[in-house]
Amino acid sequence: MKGLCERGFGVRDPNGLIVELFTEFVEYAEPPLIELRPLDLVHPFLATNKYDETVEFYTKVLGFLPSDYVGDVTVFLRGEDRYHHSLALQRNEEHYVAHLCFMMKSFDHVMRGRARALYKQVPIASDMVNHSASTSIVFYLYDPKHGPRYELCDGHRVFTPEEHETHRPRRMVLDPRNIDVWRAAADDWGRF
């Protein structure tokens, strides 16, 4: 406890229990955050080689509603939780989970997760991104041992009940700037 208090000492009681007596805890300007658990799993992002059939299944059979399209390669689908997308699908040559998106408690929690990933040397697959469609600020980390990318986000758009019923999906052009509004160039679509 030496590093956490001004002065003190410890004694052992007859049962072997150490009793520490001290004065004045040292303080942090802001205490380290121990809990970094996500609030919610917002969405999986699935790549599929059966894109049209998969879109039809999720919309016609399971009742998801399209929020936005990016070209003819990505669709963002929402469910009753009214997140801008509770599921995202991407046209691809193979089927896999591209990433899982987790809603954090705040932007500060996103940045603490990023700092922890950097400290633990977990690869950052895509650093700070401002998603235009969902209005969320995110970063993606990747642990090769455990699978897909993980997106930690703050500010993912939630439709009001009225918006959920009346929203007309946008047809956005195939440009990375429709994924990240901070991106200045349109020449690296393969990154996503």
C-alpha positions, 0 to 999 in steps of 0.5 A: 500500500506504500504507493497509495498513502502518505504514511502508515504501517501494517501489523499481523493479527493473531489469525495471520490477517494483515491490518494496515493503518495509514493516513491520507490516500494519494489521489489521481486527478482522475481515477483509473477506469476499471470497467470498460464493458460495452453497453450493447452489441449494436450489430454484426457486419457480415460479408456474404457471397449470397448478398441478394438472397441474404438481403431478401432473407433478412428483410422479407423473412425476418422483417429488418428495414433498410436504413441505407445502401452504399452502392450495390455492395453494402446495406445497413438494416435496422430492427426493433431496437431502432439502431441505424443498423442492427445488421450490416451486409456486404457483397463479397466473394466469401462468407465471414463475420467482418466485425462486431460493433459494441456500443460503449458508455461514452466517447471517453470509454471508446478512447480508453478502450483504444488506449488499452488496445495500444498498450496491450499491442492489440492491432488497430485495424482501422483507427478513428472513424466518423461514420456518416450513416450512423453518426458514430465515432469508432475505432476497430481492433483486431485480435488474430487469436479470437477472430473478427474485427471489433468496433468500439463505438459512441454515438450510434444513431437511434431512430425515433419511433416516427423515423423508424416507421417513415425513414426512406433509405439513402442510396449512397455512392461507393466512396469511403467518404460515405463510411468515414466523413473525416477521410479526404481521399476516395482511393482506398475502398478495399480497406473496408 
